[in-house]
Amino acid sequence: RRLLGLDQDGGRRRLTAGDGGLTGVVPTQLGKLSALTAAFSLESNSFTGTVPTELANLVALTSGFGLSSNLLTGTLPTQYGRLVALESVFSVSFTSMTGRVPTELGNLVDLEYGLGLLSNKFDGSIPTQFGRMTQMTDHFYLLGNSFCGDVPDELQALSSGIATYYVTPENNNLGTACCTVLPAVYTCAASAPSPNPTSAPTRKPTPNPTGTSYVAVTASFTMDGVDASNIDDDAKTAIKTGIAATISGISASDIYDLTVVDASTRRLEAEQDQRRLGTAAAVTFTVGVDTSSSSFSDSSDLETAVSTTLTTAASGDAALTSAIAAASTSTTTFASATVTSVTVAAVTRSPTSAPTNAPTATPVIVYDDDGTQYLQIKKPETMGSGCPKNDDDEQCSGHGDCFRNGKCNCWARPNGDPAWQAADCSQRTCPKAAAWVAVATAANEAHPVVECSNKGICQRKRGICECFDGYAGIACERTECPNDCSQNGICYSQKLLAEEAGMTYTTPWDAKKITGCVCDAGYRGPDCSLQECPTGPDIMHGDGNEKGRDCSGRGVCDYTSGLCRCFAGYFGNRCHQQTILS
């Protein structure tokens, strides 16, 4: 703590080691400092190697994140887009990092001071997602890289509100097509078609196709054994081809909005198994068809087909992963892939045509018993207006659909859970897990799935759980190990502790929730803070180490130093020798 400047900052914790002359690689273990809530800075040192993806676990940081002025190489991890709590600055300027800048950095929408990517070796196009950073006022540095293409209009619109806006062609390739600069990555568009094409263009599905007969579902699944960093455009094409090959009635062109993100860290949080952590990639996609020209009659029919295929794959059937591997140009990317964690949901689309003044309901004339005529109007099902708005004049805060009577229908996650709440859809929902405490509703039914597991408070602005003392995890779903095992052990769930003892504990509701320490050799105690002393057989043939006694049963162990204090008449590092009297 003293060497790294870990201290309090107005009640918040920060780590600063700037200008410290530090060398070597950045320790991955720094990603365990989840208690940091202010700033993290290792700037102006001589660190080498790649930056650890584990630093993306510092999701509570608010003031700043800095790795500038080091000798770092490699690419900038996409996982850093999880640092959405940052409100001041994110800076990795003056290093030697390469590759494309992750679009996920566009998630840091609350940055107010600045973003620094100055003087690196980043290439490719500038992400349009940077245009979301509307709070930034001081600086935006992209100078001294190898970016290509045009500056996105969304980003250029922010330039007038930023004091120092360095997004210029200097030391970049801005204005030059990326397919010319990086032909191995970007494909140049084909030449313009002739005025009289001889064949009809191929249909390309879009997220909002027109026509009332179009139906779509969104789905996601996790592939264990797949490294998301290896997924390029060719690999995504292989995934589409594999999915289409195993779902009867669809083609690869029916699949769009396919994304692949790293899922390894989430597995670690859920399993609490640091030794068994493997690579995993989460795949999300949408598949849409026109029911008038396909074998599917409605969205429910399509949803059933997609769900059946993915669920079968998750149960151990290798047809899907084999089809993906067969379509891939790489022999290793999907070689050991297995499917888990499937979700499928129908897509609700907004109307594609503008509203008109025509009636939205058909009046029906009805008669009562005395023959009097009445008009009965059927309730319209069209989109409405008059819903609550935010400060940007967006109905439903831009996170929901406005239906009749001025009522917001907030958007949901792929599994159907609400992603936003409140009358104006302005509040985010938080991750859920089995409740630690709740009112019993039936026998063995006292742990419903709730936000923050009822052991934390949901921070509605960012959708992050602020866990009570003693609880941890993205949904406060597990206990913290005492004193983090004093850095002398590994924090394991009861499930894994049972495995260490050759037993099984998987069925009970708390199998993965309550944790304990597995101490390193030479340490003991609930928090692994006690240093063990040497011991062995009792020289007087009494009870020694075989009965669990320290110092061979002839002394007392000082657990702070790990040294034996021998009884009178005995000596040796484990009190295993006896004094000879003359």
ABEGO torsion letter per residue (X at the ends): XAAAGBBBBGGBBBBBABGAGBBEBBBAAAAABAABABBBBABGBABBEBBBAAAAABAABAABBBABGBABBEBBBAAAAABAABABBBBABGBABBEBBBAAAAABAABAAEBBABGBABBEBBBAAAAABAABAABBBABGBABBEBBBAAAAAAAAABABBBBBABGBABGBBAAAABAAABBBBBBBBBABBABBBBBBBBABBBEAABBBBBBBBBBBGBBAAABBAAAAAAAAAAAAAABBGBBAAABBGBBBBBAAAAAAAAAGBAAABBBBBBBBBBBBBBAAABABABAAAAAAAAAAAAAAAAAGBAAAAAAAAAABABAAAAAABBBBGBBBBBBBBBBABBBBABBABBBBBBBBAAGBBBBBBBBBABBBBGBBBBAAGBBGGGABBBBBGGBBBBBBBAAGBBABBEAAGABBBBBBBBBABBBBABBGBABBBBBGGGABBBBAAAGBBBBBBGBBEAAGABBBBBGGGGGABBBBBAAAAAAAAGBBBAABAAAAABBBBBBBBGBBEAAGABBBBBBBBBAAGBBBAAAGBBGGGABBBBAAAGBBBBBBGBBEAAGABBBBBX
